Amino acid sequence: MLLRLHVSRWVSFCIGLLALVVSGALGIGVAFGQSEDGPSPARGQASVIAQGVTVLPVGEVGWRVRLASTSTASGQIERDIPGFVLVDQGALLVNDLDAGRQTRLATGEATFLPAPTAYREAPLGNAAASSYRIELVAGSDIGDAGDDQLAFIGEPFASPGGTRDLDLVREVLDADESVDLELESSVAPALLLVTAGAVELVPSSNPDVEPVRLSAGQGAGLGGTVTVRAADGAEATFVTAIIGPEVLLDLAQEAAAPTPIATPTPQPASLVVQALSCPVAYEGTSYAADCIEPLADIAFDLSAASGSSGQATTGADGTVTFVDLVPDTYTLTGGVPGEFASQVVECAADAGSVPSSPAQAQSPGATLTLDDGDAVTCRWYVIPENLRGENEGTVAVSAYLCPETPEDPNADCTLGDASGVVIDGPVVLTTDEASAIPVRIHGANLVWGEEGGLPFGTYFLQPGGMAVPEGYELSDVRGTTGGSENSWTFVVDETNPEAILNAIYTPPAPAGDADSDGDGLSDAQEATLGTDPANPDTDEDGLFDGAEVTAGTDPTLYDTDGDGFGDNAEVVNGSDSNDPASVPPGEPTIDTDGDGLTDTQEAKLGTDPQLADSDADGLTDFAEVGIEPGSATGTNPLVVDSDGDGVGDGEEVANGTDPTNPASA
């Protein structure tokens, strides 16, 4: 709703600075002069939430409020009008390109943008961010909202000119609470914008007149002394934009006589790290402008030369903060997301850039020195490499030598040599000229499909040709769905177009932990589980016993969830082998009678898909047929008395006799 108030009918525009005074607490309002060193315009419970000094436009000007919605990162925006950005919903990242400063704004937070300036903005999180644009514009431009929605346009007034302080002051009123805004000596009208609840406005000198009501999103231009009261018996929040005193930049202050200064108490330093993602394969240098996507859940380690250390993980805004740091030289390292990415680290304090050098560690990072009281911010720009070809997908293979089974191979292991690996599937991939698709080498990583892509499908990594360092053996290939020492299965498809495989080598297990069949389980573990230590795939479902334990399936059952599809068939096709309702895509899944057999399976068996017990012998069709070896009764689901001994199958099972043996009745 657009509200345009001509408030001069009862409030005069005068000259002075706004003061907020809570009624009943501080008494009458206090007017402040326009001196350059005057006090803050915020009084009582009010607070300045954004402020800046800028050159005002000349001629006729006026206040304008636009309501904008930001759903994607913007391009560079040039603006020649001063004002504020106040977030109404969501979170917004504003990048002042001229100042080289990024500001994260949550709901209710604001920032000042001077004129002229260039900036970019982007929403944080999955939802769009809405914000008020509170601007001081030329009188002829007041009604121009561009692509945004007009929330308020004020009456034009003569610009006071000069370089002046602009403040945005917020006041939160309890139910039925009021506050006096004293504007008697203001150089220009102030703007009031309600951001939550509703308020009523009356001239303080005539409180009995009919009040002007403003709801959230509505505003008014004000002068004189005005009483603002929370309406409807509820809390209300409003902000006031104020044109403050002129800042005389060309006047030098006289130097004060030196006075003795006590030895200062050492102040701890702080370090803020923000992880930001750049475009894939980014080759530019305007990191602050182009790399604005925050990266969450990135772990950083900070270690001092003196030996102390700390760890922290970034939040949704990509930021982590280390505080109470003593002066020292620190090394900052972190976990860059993905296997293939480069990074640029830029650090700065209020006084300017902070020298840093690459960290001498396997993980990427930087080394910098923090002095007493330093407040340093490091931007950690991550540049993902473009590993995917134009068509289909890619596969990358690396080898790691680990002292034991690692949680994070990058942190816990050293890189090995993956040369000699063979990958079979829709095409055969090797590390020599015989490969159907050429291999690219990125350090110790081997990549296929960067040029032209790799056909989608199921592949089998065969590590036999890889050189195994003395004292190590292959224990796992991460990124696969399971396998053995000879072949490991993985899929490249729309959901996993960039397969990343890590071959993990560890020292051999002690003799007491022998794994006779090489299925990933020791003989002692197999004895406990009831699996065959001489057969790597006890239930012959295509998944080795060790892989089944890792996946949470039963290594003694061909079909753990009893849905008619073997565990390996489900793993390869992406369905859940522990959920009977989850089956491989494209397979018939309808079970009309709910007996555990699909209608398709019943059609093959000749049973009635409309009856759970086709022969009415007291046993369901599924109980008679079963899916797993040994899980069925072995009886005929179409015959009441399978062994012809005169006793029905269900009755024999209930009595504990064998329904398939006529001598057992």
C-alpha positions as CSV (number, residue, x, y, z in Angstrom):
1,M,0.0,0.0,0.0
2,L,1.3,3.4,-0.9
3,L,0.9,6.1,1.8
4,R,1.8,9.7,1.1
5,L,1.1,12.0,4.1
6,H,1.0,15.8,4.0
7,V,1.8,16.2,7.6
8,S,2.5,19.9,7.4
9,R,-1.2,20.5,8.2
10,W,-0.4,19.9,11.8
11,V,3.4,19.5,12.2
12,S,5.7,22.3,11.0
13,F,9.1,21.5,9.5
14,C,11.8,23.2,11.5
15,I,15.6,23.1,11.8
16,G,17.3,20.7,14.3
17,L,18.4,17.2,15.1
18,L,16.0,14.4,16.1
19,A,16.0,13.1,19.6
20,L,14.0,10.1,20.8
21,V,12.7,10.4,24.3
22,V,10.6,7.7,26.0
23,S,7.4,9.2,27.6
24,G,7.3,8.9,31.4
25,A,10.9,7.9,31.6
26,L,12.9,10.9,30.5
27,G,10.2,13.6,30.5
28,I,10.1,16.1,27.6
29,G,12.2,15.7,24.5
30,V,15.6,17.3,24.1
31,A,16.6,19.1,20.9
32,F,20.2,18.9,19.8
33,G,22.0,21.5,17.8
34,Q,23.7,21.0,14.4
35,S,27.3,21.2,15.7
36,E,29.7,18.9,14.0
37,D,30.6,17.2,17.4
38,G,27.0,17.0,18.6
39,P,25.7,13.9,20.4
40,S,24.0,10.8,18.8
41,P,20.4,11.3,17.7
42,A,19.4,8.1,19.6
43,R,18.0,8.6,23.1
44,G,16.3,6.4,25.6
45,Q,15.7,2.9,24.2
46,A,16.4,4.0,20.6
47,S,19.6,2.9,18.7
48,V,21.4,3.9,15.6
49,I,21.4,0.9,13.3
50,A,23.1,2.5,10.3
51,Q,25.0,5.7,9.7
52,G,27.2,7.4,7.2
53,V,28.6,10.7,5.9
54,T,27.8,11.7,2.3
55,V,27.5,14.7,0.0
56,L,23.8,15.6,-0.3
57,P,22.1,16.2,-3.6
58,V,21.4,19.9,-4.4
59,G,18.1,21.5,-5.3
60,E,14.7,19.9,-4.5
61,V,15.0,16.5,-2.8
62,G,12.6,14.1,-1.0
63,W,12.4,10.8,0.9
64,R,11.5,7.7,-1.0
65,V,11.0,4.1,0.2
66,R,11.1,1.1,-2.1
67,L,10.3,-2.5,-1.2
68,A,12.7,-4.8,-3.1
69,S,13.0,-8.6,-3.3
70,T,16.3,-10.2,-4.0
71,S,16.2,-13.8,-5.1
72,T,19.5,-14.2,-6.9
73,A,22.9,-12.6,-6.9
74,S,22.8,-9.2,-8.7
75,G,25.2,-7.7,-11.2
76,Q,27.1,-4.5,-10.4
77,I,24.6,-1.8,-9.5
78,E,25.7,1.9,-9.8
79,R,23.9,4.4,-7.6
80,D,24.2,8.2,-7.3
81,I,21.8,8.7,-4.3
82,P,22.5,8.2,-0.6
83,G,20.4,6.0,1.7
84,F,20.0,2.8,3.6
85,V,19.2,-0.9,3.0
86,L,17.0,-2.3,5.8
87,V,16.3,-6.0,5.6
88,D,12.6,-6.9,6.2
89,Q,12.7,-10.7,5.7
90,G,15.5,-13.2,5.1
91,A,19.2,-12.4,5.0
92,L,21.1,-10.3,2.5
93,L,24.8,-10.0,1.6
94,V,25.7,-6.5,0.4
95,N,29.1,-5.9,-1.2
96,D,30.2,-2.3,-1.4
97,L,32.6,-2.6,-4.3
98,D,34.1,0.9,-3.9
99,A,34.8,0.4,-0.2
100,G,35.8,-3.2,-0.6
101,R,33.5,-4.2,2.2
102,Q,30.9,-6.9,2.5
103,T,28.1,-6.7,5.0
104,R,25.8,-9.5,6.1
105,L,22.3,-8.2,7.0
106,A,19.8,-10.3,8.9
107,T,16.2,-9.4,9.4
108,G,16.0,-6.0,11.0
109,E,19.6,-5.0,10.3
110,A,20.6,-2.1,8.0
111,T,23.6,-0.7,6.2
112,F,24.4,2.8,4.7
113,L,25.3,3.3,1.1
114,P,26.8,6.6,0.2
115,A,26.6,8.4,-3.2
116,P,28.1,7.7,-5.6
117,T,28.9,4.0,-5.1
118,A,28.8,0.6,-6.9
119,Y,27.6,-2.5,-5.1
120,R,26.3,-6.0,-5.5
121,E,23.9,-8.0,-3.4
122,A,22.8,-11.6,-3.0
123,P,20.3,-13.5,-0.8
124,L,21.8,-15.9,1.8
125,G,20.1,-19.3,2.1
126,N,17.4,-20.8,-0.1
127,A,14.8,-18.0,0.2
128,A,14.6,-14.6,-1.4
129,A,15.4,-11.6,0.8
130,S,13.0,-8.6,1.0
131,S,14.4,-5.2,2.0
132,Y,13.4,-1.5,2.3
133,R,15.5,0.9,0.3
134,I,15.3,4.2,2.2
135,E,16.7,6.9,-0.2
136,L,17.1,10.7,-0.4
137,V,16.4,11.4,-4.1
138,A,15.9,14.4,-6.4
139,G,12.4,15.8,-6.2
140,S,11.7,14.8,-9.9
141,D,12.6,11.1,-9.2
142,I,10.5,10.5,-6.0
143,G,7.9,8.5,-7.8
144,D,10.3,6.3,-9.8
145,A,10.6,2.9,-8.1
146,G,12.2,1.1,-11.1
147,D,11.4,-2.6,-10.8
148,D,10.6,-2.4,-7.1
149,Q,7.4,-1.6,-5.2
150,L,6.9,1.9,-3.9
151,A,6.2,1.9,-0.2
152,F,6.4,5.7,0.5
153,I,7.0,9.0,-1.4
154,G,7.5,12.2,0.5
155,E,6.9,15.9,-0.2
156,P,9.9,17.5,-1.9
157,F,11.9,20.0,0.2
158,A,15.0,22.2,-0.3
159,S,18.2,20.2,0.2
160,P,20.3,21.6,3.1
161,G,23.3,20.6,0.9
162,G,26.9,20.0,2.1
163,T,28.5,16.9,3.4
164,R,26.3,15.7,6.2
165,D,25.7,12.8,8.6
166,L,22.7,10.5,7.8
167,D,21.4,8.3,10.6
168,L,18.9,5.5,10.7
169,V,17.5,5.2,14.2
170,R,15.3,2.3,15.4
171,E,12.8,2.4,18.3
172,V,10.8,-0.6,19.7
173,L,7.7,0.3,21.6
174,D,5.9,-1.9,24.1
175,A,2.1,-2.2,23.9
176,D,0.6,1.3,24.4
177,E,4.0,2.8,25.0
178,S,4.7,6.2,23.3
179,V,7.8,8.3,22.4
180,D,8.3,11.9,21.5
181,L,10.3,12.8,18.4
182,E,11.7,16.4,18.8
183,L,12.4,17.8,15.4
184,E,12.0,21.6,16.1
185,S,15.5,22.4,15.0
186,S,16.0,19.9,12.2
187,V,17.5,21.2,9.0
188,A,15.1,19.0,6.9
189,P,12.1,16.7,7.3
190,A,12.8,13.3,8.8
191,L,11.3,10.0,7.5
192,L,9.4,7.6,9.8
193,L,8.9,4.0,8.5
194,V,6.9,1.4,10.5
195,T,8.6,-2.0,10.2
196,A,6.4,-4.1,12.6
197,G,3.0,-3.6,14.2
198,A,1.2,-0.3,13.9
199,V,1.6,3.2,15.4
200,E,-0.5,6.4,15.8
201,L,1.0,9.9,15.3
202,V,-0.2,13.1,16.9
203,P,1.5,16.5,17.4
204,S,2.8,16.7,20.9
205,S,1.4,20.2,21.3
206,N,-2.1,19.0,20.4
207,P,-2.6,15.4,21.6
208,D,-6.4,15.4,21.3
209,V,-6.5,15.6,17.5
210,E,-7.4,12.6,15.5
211,P,-4.2,10.5,15.2
212,V,-2.7,9.4,11.9
213,R,-2.4,5.6,11.9
214,L,0.5,3.8,10.2
215,S,0.9,0.1,9.7
216,A,4.0,-2.0,8.9
217,G,5.4,-0.8,5.5
218,Q,3.9,2.7,5.7
219,G,5.8,5.9,6.3
220,A,5.5,9.6,6.9
221,G,7.7,12.7,6.6
222,L,7.9,14.6,9.9
223,G,9.0,17.8,11.5
224,G,8.3,19.7,14.7
225,T,7.6,17.6,17.8
226,V,5.5,14.4,17.3
227,T,4.3,11.8,19.7
228,V,4.4,8.2,18.3
229,R,2.3,5.6,20.2
230,A,2.1,1.8,19.8
231,A,-1.4,1.0,18.5
232,D,-3.8,-2.0,18.9
233,G,-2.5,-2.9,22.3
234,A,0.6,-4.6,20.7
235,E,4.3,-3.9,20.3
236,A,5.5,-1.8,17.4
237,T,8.8,-1.1,15.7
238,F,9.7,1.9,13.5
239,V,12.8,3.5,12.1
240,T,13.5,7.2,11.5
241,A,15.9,8.5,8.8
242,I,17.5,11.8,9.8
243,I,19.6,14.4,8.0
244,G,22.2,15.4,10.7
245,P,24.8,18.0,11.0
246,E,27.3,19.2,8.4
247,V,30.7,17.6,8.6
248,L,33.3,20.3,7.9
249,L,36.1,18.2,6.4
250,D,38.4,21.1,5.7
251,L,38.7,22.3,9.3
252,A,41.7,21.0,11.2
253,Q,41.4,20.5,14.9
254,E,43.9,22.1,17.2
255,A,46.3,19.6,18.7
256,A,45.7,19.0,22.4
257,A,48.5,19.3,24.9
258,P,50.0,15.9,25.5
259,T,49.1,14.2,28.7
260,P,50.8,11.3,30.4
261,I,49.3,8.0,29.2
262,A,49.3,4.9,31.4
263,T,50.8,1.7,30.0
264,P,47.9,0.1,28.2
265,T,46.6,-3.3,29.2
266,P,47.3,-5.8,26.4
267,Q,44.2,-6.4,24.3
268,P,43.4,-9.8,22.8
269,A,43.3,-10.1,19.0
270,S,40.5,-11.7,16.9
271,L,40.4,-13.3,13.5
272,V,37.2,-13.7,11.4
273,V,37.4,-16.1,8.5
274,Q,34.7,-16.1,5.8
275,A,34.6,-18.9,3.2
276,L,33.2,-17.8,-0.2
277,S,32.8,-19.7,-3.4
278,C,33.8,-18.3,-6.7
279,P,32.4,-19.4,-10.1
280,V,33.6,-22.7,-11.4
281,A,37.1,-22.4,-13.1
282,Y,37.2,-18.6,-12.2
283,E,40.2,-16.9,-13.7
284,G,39.5,-13.3,-12.7
285,T,40.9,-11.2,-9.8
286,S,37.9,-9.3,-8.6
287,Y,37.2,-11.8,-5.8
288,A,35.2,-9.4,-3.6
289,A,32.8,-8.7,-6.5
290,D,32.5,-12.1,-8.0
291,C,33.0,-14.6,-5.2
292,I,30.0,-14.0,-2.9
293,E,28.4,-17.4,-2.2
294,P,29.0,-18.4,1.5
295,L,30.2,-21.9,2.2
296,A,28.8,-23.6,5.3
297,D,30.3,-26.5,7.3
298,I,33.9,-25.7,6.3
299,A,36.4,-26.7,9.0
300,F,39.3,-24.3,9.9
301,D,42.3,-24.9,12.1
302,L,44.2,-22.0,13.7
303,S,47.6,-22.8,15.3
304,A,50.0,-20.4,16.9
305,A,53.8,-20.6,16.7
306,S,53.9,-20.9,20.5
307,G,51.9,-24.2,20.2
308,S,48.3,-23.3,21.0
309,S,45.6,-24.2,18.5
310,G,41.8,-24.1,17.9
311,Q,39.3,-25.5,15.5
312,A,35.9,-24.2,14.3
313,T,33.4,-24.8,11.5
314,T,31.7,-22.1,9.4
315,G,28.0,-21.4,9.8
316,A,25.3,-20.7,7.1
317,D,26.9,-17.3,6.4
318,G,30.3,-19.0,5.7
319,T,31.9,-17.2,8.8
320,V,33.8,-18.5,11.8
321,T,35.4,-16.3,14.5
322,F,38.5,-16.9,16.6
323,V,38.7,-14.6,19.7
324,D,41.0,-13.9,22.7
325,L,44.1,-14.5,20.6
326,V,47.5,-13.4,22.1
327,P,50.0,-11.7,19.8
328,D,51.8,-14.4,17.8
329,T,52.3,-15.8,14.3
330,Y,49.4,-18.0,13.3
331,T,48.9,-20.6,10.6
332,L,45.3,-20.9,9.3
333,T,44.4,-24.1,7.4
334,G,41.1,-25.3,6.2
335,G,39.1,-28.0,4.4
336,V,38.4,-26.8,0.9
337,P,35.1,-28.5,-0.3
338,G,35.5,-31.1,-3.0
339,E,38.6,-32.9,-4.1
340,F,39.6,-30.4,-6.8
341,A,39.6,-26.7,-6.0
342,S,42.1,-23.9,-5.6
343,Q,41.9,-21.0,-3.1
344,V,43.0,-17.4,-2.6
345,V,43.2,-16.1,1.0
346,E,43.1,-12.3,1.5
347,C,43.4,-10.8,5.0
348,A,42.7,-7.2,6.1
349,A,42.2,-5.1,9.3
350,D,40.8,-1.7,9.8
351,A,44.2,-0.2,8.9
352,G,44.5,-2.0,5.6
353,S,45.7,-5.3,4.2
354,V,47.5,-7.8,6.5
355,P,50.5,-9.6,4.9
356,S,50.1,-13.3,4.7
357,S,52.0,-16.1,3.1
358,P,51.0,-19.7,1.9
359,A,51.0,-22.1,4.8
360,Q,53.7,-24.8,4.7
361,A,51.3,-27.6,5.2
362,Q,49.6,-30.3,3.0
363,S,46.2,-28.6,3.6
364,P,45.8,-25.1,2.0
365,G,46.0,-22.0,4.1
366,A,48.0,-18.9,5.1
367,T,50.4,-17.7,7.8
368,L,50.0,-14.2,9.3
369,T,51.1,-12.3,12.4
370,L,48.5,-10.8,14.9
371,D,49.6,-8.0,17.1
372,D,48.0,-6.6,20.3
373,G,44.3,-5.8,19.8
374,D,44.3,-6.7,16.1
375,A,40.8,-7.4,14.5
376,V,41.6,-9.2,11.3
377,T,39.2,-10.6,8.7
378,C,40.4,-13.2,6.1
379,R,38.3,-13.9,3.0
380,W,38.9,-17.5,1.9
381,Y,37.9,-17.7,-1.7
382,V,37.4,-21.2,-3.1
383,I,37.7,-21.7,-6.9
384,P,36.1,-25.0,-7.9
385,E,37.8,-26.6,-11.0
386,N,35.6,-27.6,-13.9
387,L,35.9,-31.4,-13.9
388,R,32.8,-32.2,-15.9
389,G,32.9,-32.4,-19.6
390,E,30.2,-31.0,-21.9
391,N,28.5,-34.4,-22.2
392,E,27.7,-36.9,-19.5
393,G,30.0,-37.1,-16.5
394,T,33.6,-37.6,-15.1
395,V,35.4,-39.9,-12.8
396,A,38.4,-39.1,-10.6
397,V,40.7,-41.6,-8.8
398,S,43.3,-40.9,-6.1
399,A,45.2,-43.2,-3.8
400,Y,45.9,-42.6,-0.1
401,L,48.4,-44.2,2.3
402,C,46.9,-44.2,5.8
403,P,48.3,-45.5,9.1
404,E,44.8,-46.8,9.9
405,T,41.2,-46.4,8.6
406,P,40.8,-42.7,8.2
407,E,37.9,-40.3,8.9
408,D,39.3,-37.7,6.4
409,P,41.9,-39.0,4.0
410,N,43.0,-35.4,3.2
411,A,43.9,-34.8,6.8
412,D,44.9,-38.2,8.0
413,C,46.8,-39.7,5.1
414,T,49.4,-39.0,2.5
415,L,48.8,-39.2,-1.3
416,G,49.9,-42.3,-3.1
417,D,50.1,-43.3,-6.8
418,A,46.9,-44.5,-8.6
419,S,48.7,-45.2,-11.9
420,G,47.8,-48.6,-13.3
421,V,44.2,-48.6,-12.3
422,V,41.7,-50.0,-14.8
423,I,38.0,-49.0,-14.9
424,D,35.6,-51.3,-16.9
425,G,32.1,-50.3,-17.9
426,P,30.4,-48.6,-20.9
427,V,33.9,-47.7,-21.9
428,V,37.3,-49.0,-20.6
429,L,39.4,-46.4,-18.9
430,T,43.2,-46.9,-18.3
431,T,46.1,-44.7,-17.4
432,D,47.9,-45.4,-20.7
433,E,47.2,-44.8,-24.4
434,A,44.8,-47.7,-24.6
435,S,42.2,-45.8,-22.6
436,A,38.9,-45.1,-24.5
437,I,38.9,-41.6,-23.0
438,P,42.2,-39.9,-22.3
439,V,43.2,-39.4,-18.7
440,R,44.1,-36.0,-17.2
441,I,46.5,-35.7,-14.3
442,H,45.9,-33.2,-11.5
443,G,48.7,-33.7,-9.0
444,A,48.2,-37.2,-7.7
445,N,44.6,-37.3,-9.0
446,L,43.6,-39.1,-12.3
447,V,40.5,-37.7,-14.1
448,W,38.6,-39.1,-17.1
449,G,35.9,-37.2,-19.0
450,E,37.1,-33.6,-18.7
451,E,36.9,-33.2,-22.5
452,G,33.6,-34.5,-23.9
453,G,32.4,-36.3,-20.9
454,L,32.0,-39.9,-19.8
455,P,29.0,-42.1,-20.7
456,F,26.6,-42.6,-17.9
457,G,26.4,-46.2,-16.5
458,T,27.7,-48.7,-14.0
459,Y,31.5,-49.0,-13.8
460,F,33.9,-51.4,-12.0
461,L,37.2,-50.1,-10.7
462,Q,39.9,-52.8,-10.9
463,P,42.8,-51.8,-8.7
464,G,45.0,-54.8,-9.4
465,G,47.4,-52.8,-11.6
466,M,48.1,-50.1,-9.0
467,A,51.5,-50.4,-7.3
468,V,50.9,-51.3,-3.7
469,P,53.6,-49.8,-1.5
470,E,55.5,-52.2,0.8
471,G,53.8,-52.6,4.1
472,Y,50.3,-51.6,2.8
473,E,47.2,-53.3,1.4
474,L,44.0,-52.1,-0.1
475,S,41.3,-51.8,2.5
476,D,38.6,-49.7,0.9
477,V,37.6,-47.7,-2.2
478,R,35.5,-44.8,-1.1
479,G,32.9,-43.5,-3.5
480,T,31.9,-47.0,-4.6
481,T,28.9,-49.0,-3.6
482,G,31.2,-51.9,-2.5
483,G,33.4,-54.6,-3.9
484,S,36.5,-56.7,-3.3
485,E,40.2,-56.5,-3.9
486,N,39.6,-57.2,-7.6
487,S,36.6,-55.1,-8.5
488,W,34.7,-52.2,-6.9
489,T,31.3,-50.9,-8.3
490,F,30.2,-47.3,-8.8
491,V,27.7,-45.5,-10.9
492,V,28.0,-42.3,-13.0
493,D,24.5,-40.8,-13.7
494,E,22.4,-37.7,-13.3
495,T,22.5,-37.8,-9.5
496,N,26.3,-38.6,-9.4
497,P,27.8,-37.0,-12.6
498,E,31.2,-36.5,-11.0
499,A,32.3,-39.7,-9.4
500,I,35.2,-39.3,-7.0
501,L,37.0,-42.4,-5.8
502,N,39.6,-42.7,-3.1
503,A,41.6,-45.9,-2.8
504,I,42.5,-46.3,0.8
505,Y,45.7,-48.3,1.6
506,T,46.4,-49.3,5.2
507,P,49.0,-51.6,6.9
508,P,47.9,-55.3,6.9
509,A,45.8,-56.4,9.9
510,P,47.6,-58.5,12.6
511,A,47.5,-62.2,12.2
512,G,44.7,-62.6,14.7
513,D,42.5,-60.4,12.4
514,A,43.0,-62.6,9.3
515,D,40.4,-62.2,6.5
516,S,40.6,-65.5,4.7
517,D,38.2,-64.7,1.9
518,G,39.1,-61.0,1.5
519,D,35.6,-59.7,2.0
520,G,36.5,-57.0,4.5
521,L,35.5,-59.0,7.6
522,S,38.0,-60.8,9.8
523,D,37.4,-64.5,10.3
524,A,36.5,-63.7,13.9
525,Q,33.9,-61.2,12.8
526,E,32.4,-63.8,10.4
527,A,32.1,-66.4,13.2
528,T,30.2,-63.9,15.2
529,L,27.9,-62.9,12.3
530,G,27.3,-66.5,11.1
531,T,28.8,-65.8,7.6
532,D,31.2,-68.1,5.8
533,P,34.9,-67.1,6.3
534,A,35.8,-69.0,3.1
535,N,33.1,-67.3,0.9
536,P,33.3,-63.5,0.4
537,D,29.6,-63.4,-0.5
538,T,27.9,-65.7,1.9
539,D,24.3,-65.0,0.6
540,E,25.4,-64.7,-3.1
541,D,23.6,-61.5,-3.6
542,G,26.5,-59.8,-5.4
543,L,27.6,-57.8,-2.3
544,F,30.6,-58.9,-0.3
545,D,29.9,-59.6,3.4
546,G,32.0,-56.7,4.6
547,A,30.3,-54.3,2.2
548,E,26.9,-55.5,3.5
549,V,27.9,-54.8,7.1
550,T,29.0,-51.3,6.1
551,A,25.7,-50.7,4.2
552,G,23.6,-52.1,7.0
553,T,22.2,-55.1,5.1
554,D,22.2,-58.7,6.3
555,P,25.1,-60.6,4.8
556,T,23.3,-63.9,5.3
557,L,20.2,-62.9,3.3
558,Y,20.0,-62.5,-0.4
559,D,17.2,-59.9,0.0
560,T,17.4,-58.2,3.4
561,D,14.1,-56.3,3.2
562,G,12.2,-59.1,1.5
563,D,10.9,-57.0,-1.4
564,G,11.9,-59.5,-4.1
565,F,15.0,-57.7,-5.2
566,G,18.5,-58.7,-4.1
567,D,20.6,-56.4,-2.0
568,N,23.2,-55.8,-4.8
569,A,20.5,-55.1,-7.4
570,E,19.0,-52.4,-5.1
571,V,22.4,-50.8,-4.3
572,V,23.4,-50.6,-7.9
573,N,20.0,-49.2,-9.0
574,G,19.8,-46.7,-6.1
575,S,17.0,-48.1,-4.1
576,D,17.1,-48.8,-0.3
577,S,17.9,-52.5,0.4
578,N,16.6,-52.1,4.0
579,D,13.1,-50.7,2.9
580,P,10.7,-53.1,1.3
581,A,8.8,-50.1,-0.1
582,S,11.9,-48.9,-2.0
583,V,12.6,-51.0,-5.1
584,P,14.8,-50.4,-8.2
585,P,13.2,-47.8,-10.6
586,G,11.1,-49.2,-13.4
587,E,10.4,-52.5,-11.6
588,P,6.7,-53.4,-10.9
589,T,5.9,-52.7,-7.2
590,I,2.1,-53.1,-6.9
591,D,1.1,-55.7,-4.2
592,T,-2.7,-55.6,-4.3
593,D,-3.3,-58.2,-1.6
594,G,-0.4,-57.0,0.6
595,D,1.1,-60.5,1.1
596,G,4.6,-59.4,0.3
597,L,4.6,-60.7,-3.3
598,T,4.1,-58.1,-6.0
599,D,1.3,-58.7,-8.5
600,T,4.0,-59.4,-11.2
601,Q,5.6,-62.1,-9.0
602,E,2.2,-63.6,-8.3
603,A,1.4,-63.7,-12.0
604,K,4.6,-65.7,-12.6
605,L,3.7,-68.1,-9.7
606,G,0.0,-68.5,-10.8
607,T,-1.2,-67.3,-7.4
608,D,-4.1,-64.9,-7.0
609,P,-2.9,-61.3,-6.6
610,Q,-6.2,-60.4,-5.0
611,L,-5.9,-63.0,-2.2
612,A,-3.0,-63.0,0.4
613,D,-3.6,-66.8,0.9
614,S,-4.6,-68.1,-2.6
615,D,-5.2,-71.7,-1.4
616,A,-6.8,-70.8,1.9
617,D,-4.5,-73.2,3.9
618,G,-3.7,-70.6,6.6
619,L,-0.3,-69.6,5.2
620,T,0.1,-66.5,3.0
621,D,1.5,-67.0,-0.5
622,F,4.7,-65.2,0.6
623,A,5.1,-67.5,3.6
624,E,4.8,-70.5,1.3
625,V,7.1,-69.2,-1.5
626,G,9.5,-67.0,0.4
627,I,12.2,-64.8,-1.2
628,E,15.3,-65.8,0.7
629,P,16.7,-69.3,0.5
630,G,15.4,-71.2,3.6
631,S,12.8,-68.5,4.5
632,A,9.9,-70.3,2.8
633,T,7.9,-73.3,4.2
634,G,8.6,-75.1,0.9
635,T,4.8,-75.7,0.4
636,N,2.7,-75.1,-2.7
637,P,0.8,-71.8,-2.5
638,L,-1.9,-73.3,-4.8
639,V,-2.5,-76.5,-2.8
640,V,-4.0,-76.8,0.7
641,D,-2.2,-80.0,1.6
642,S,1.1,-80.0,-0.3
643,D,2.3,-83.5,1.0
644,G,-1.2,-85.1,0.6
645,D,-1.2,-86.5,4.1
646,G,-4.7,-85.2,4.8
647,V,-3.5,-82.4,7.1
648,G,-3.5,-78.8,5.7
649,D,-0.2,-77.0,5.3
650,G,-1.1,-74.2,7.8
651,E,-2.2,-76.8,10.4
652,E,1.0,-78.7,10.1
653,V,3.1,-75.6,10.5
654,A,1.1,-74.7,13.6
655,N,1.5,-78.2,15.0
656,G,5.3,-78.3,14.3
657,T,5.1,-81.1,11.7
658,D,6.6,-81.0,8.2
659,P,4.0,-80.0,5.6
660,T,6.2,-81.3,2.8
661,N,6.6,-84.8,4.3
662,P,3.5,-87.1,4.3
663,A,5.2,-89.3,7.0
664,S,5.2,-86.3,9.3
665,A,1.6,-85.5,10.4
